[in-house]
Amino acid sequence: MKYLIIGLGNPGAEYANTRHNIGFKILDALAEASSIVFRSERLAQKAELKFKGRKLILIKPTTYMNLSGKAVNYWLQKEKITIENLFVLVDDIALPFGTIRIKQKGSDGGHNGLADIAATLQTANYNRLRFGVGSDFGKGRQVDYVLGNWDENEEKYLPKRITKAIGAIKNFATVGIARTMNFSNEKFDIKKQILKDTATEQDKTIKPENE
C-alpha cells in the first residue's frame, strides 16, 4: 500500500519558518524523526518512509503554492496512487493556532494551494489535514500574516502540535481516514495553555511553609 503525503508550502529559505509553510515543516519533522532525507526530483523535494508495511511518499512541491496541483497530479500519476490515498497538509487561518482538523473533502477556503489542487484534479474530494495558524491580523494584512514568521509563544508550542500532526499522518496510512478523524481532530487554545503552564511553573516555585 502506497500513500502520497503532500505538505504545502513555498520553496526557499525566506519562507522556511512562515505560517504558510507548515506543510513543509511537518514533513521535515517527520523525515528527521525517521532518519530519512529529502532529495530534489521533478516538481518537488521527495522522501520515502516505510511504516508498518506501508510506503509513504512525502512530497514538498517546488512549484510555489499557487501551482501545487501540478506537483500533486504528477506524483499521483508517477507513483500510481489513488486519490483515496492522498493526504494534503495545509495551513488554515480559519482555525486557532495549533488546532488540527482532518476532512475528506471541502472547499478551498480561499487557500490558493488547495484551489489549484482542486482545479487540477477536477475534484475537491481529497483528504486534507488543516493546521490552524490563527487569524491575528488586521484588515488587508492576511498575506503578510501567513507569510510572516511564528511568534515567540507559537514557536514554544509548535513542536508538540507538529508531533500531533505526524501522528495523524501515520494513523491515516494505517487505520484509514475515518478513524484518523476520530483520533486526531483536536482543538488547541494557546491562551489557555499558556495560563496553565504559567500556573504549573508558579506552583513549582512555591515551597511548603514548614521548609
N, C-alpha and C positions, 0 to 999 in steps of 0.2 A: 504494500500500500504506500502510495506516494502522496504527499501534501505540499501545496505551494503556499508558503507564508510570505506575504508581501508587506514590508514595512515602508510606509510612505515618508518622503522627505525630499530635501534638496541636496545635491552633491556640493561639496566644497567646505573648507574649514570655517568660512564665515557663517555657515548655517548649522554647524555641528551641535551647538548647545541651545538651539532655539526651540521654542514650544512646537513649532510646525514639524520638527524633525523627531518627534517622539517615536515614530515608527522605526526609524533608523536606530534610535537609542536602545529600544527594546531588543532588537535583533543583535546589536553589538554586545549587549549584556548577555544574551543567550549564547552567543558564539564564544565569548570569553569564558563563561562558566562551563562550557562544553569542550573547551580547548580545541576549537576549530577556527579557521581563518577565512575571511572573505577574499575572493580573487576577482579581478576585473574580467568580465565576459560581455557578451553583446547586450547592450542597453542596461547593464546592471552590474552591481557587485553581488557575487553569488557564493554561498556556502552550503554544504550538505551536512545534515545531522541525522544519525541513526538513533532512534529511540524506541525501545520496546517493540522491535520488529517493524517499525515504520521508518520511512525515509522522508525527512523534512527538507524541502528545498527552500532555503532562506534567500530572499531577493530584496535588495535595496536598489530601486531603479535609479539610473543615472540620467534620466530623461528630463529632470526637473518635474516638479509637482504637477504642472498643468498638462503634461503628456504622460502621466503614469499609466494610462490604459495601454499604450503602445508596448511597454515592457511586460505588463501583466498578460496581455494577449500572446505575446511572443513566447513567454515561458510556459504558459498553459499548453500551447501547441508543441513546443520543443520537448517538454517532459511528458507529454501525453497525459495530462492531469485533468480530470473533470472539474467543472465549476463547483461541484459539491465539496470538493477537497481544497478549495481556495479560501484563504483566510487573510483578510486585509487589516492591517494595524494603522490607525489614523488618529490624529488629534481632533478634539471636539470642543469648541468654545461654549457649546450649549450645556456642557456638564461641568460641575465643580471640579477643581483640581484633584487629580488622583482617582476620581470615580471611573470605574470600568463598566461599560455596558456593551454586551455582545448581542448581535442581532443577525438573523439570517437574510434580511433584506431591508430596504428602506430608501428614503430619498437621500440625496447628497447633502442636504442641509446647507447648501451654499459653499461646500468644500470643493475646490477646483479639482483636486486629485480624484475624489470619488465621482465627480461629474464626468471626468474624462474616462474613467474605467467603465462606467455605465454606458456611455456613448459608444465606446469601442466594442464592448462585449454585447451591446444592444440589450442589456438587461440590468436591473438593479437587484436581482435575486442572487446575491452572493454574500457569504459570511463576512462579517467585519467586527473588529474589536475597536470600540470608540473609547479613547483615553481622554478623560476630561482635563482641559488646561485652564478652565475658568474663563471669565469674561471681565476682568478688572481693567477695562479701558474706556476712555471717553469716546464721544461721538466722532466718527471718522478716523479712529485710531486702531481699528481692528488689524490692519496689515502690519503696522508697527508692533502691535502686541504679539501676534503669532510668530513674527519674525524676530522677536526680542528674546533675550536670554531669561532663564528661570530666575526668580528672585531668591533671596537667602533662605527663606522658610521652605520654598518649593524644593530647592536643592537638598535640604535636610531630609525631606520625606520621600523624595523621588525614588531612591533605590528600593525601598520596600514596596512602593506601588509598581515599579518595574518588575520586581520579583513576582508580584501577583499576576501581572500580565503574562509573564513567562509560564507560570503555572497554567494559565488559560490556554496558551498555545499547545502545551503538552496534553492537556485534557482534550482539546479539540481533536488531536491526532489519535487519541486512544479510546475515548468514550463517546465521541460524537458531539455535534453542535448543541443538541437539546440539553444534554446533561451538563455540558460546559456552561451554558447559560445559567443553569441552576446553581452550579458550583462557584462560578467565577464572577457573575454580575455583583457588583458591590459599590455602595456609596462610600464617599470619603469626605469628611468635614475637617479641613485643615485647621480651622479656628478652634474647634472642639479638641482636636488632637494636641494642639499647642498648649491649650489650657490644662489638659490632662497631664501632659508631660511636665509642665511647669510645676503643677501641684505635687507630682511624684518627686521631682527634684527637691522641692522645698521640704517635703516630708523626710527625705534622707538627711537633710542638714539639721533637723530638729532633734536634739538629744533629750532623752528622758531626764526628768528633774532630779532623780537620785544619782545621776552620774556627775 
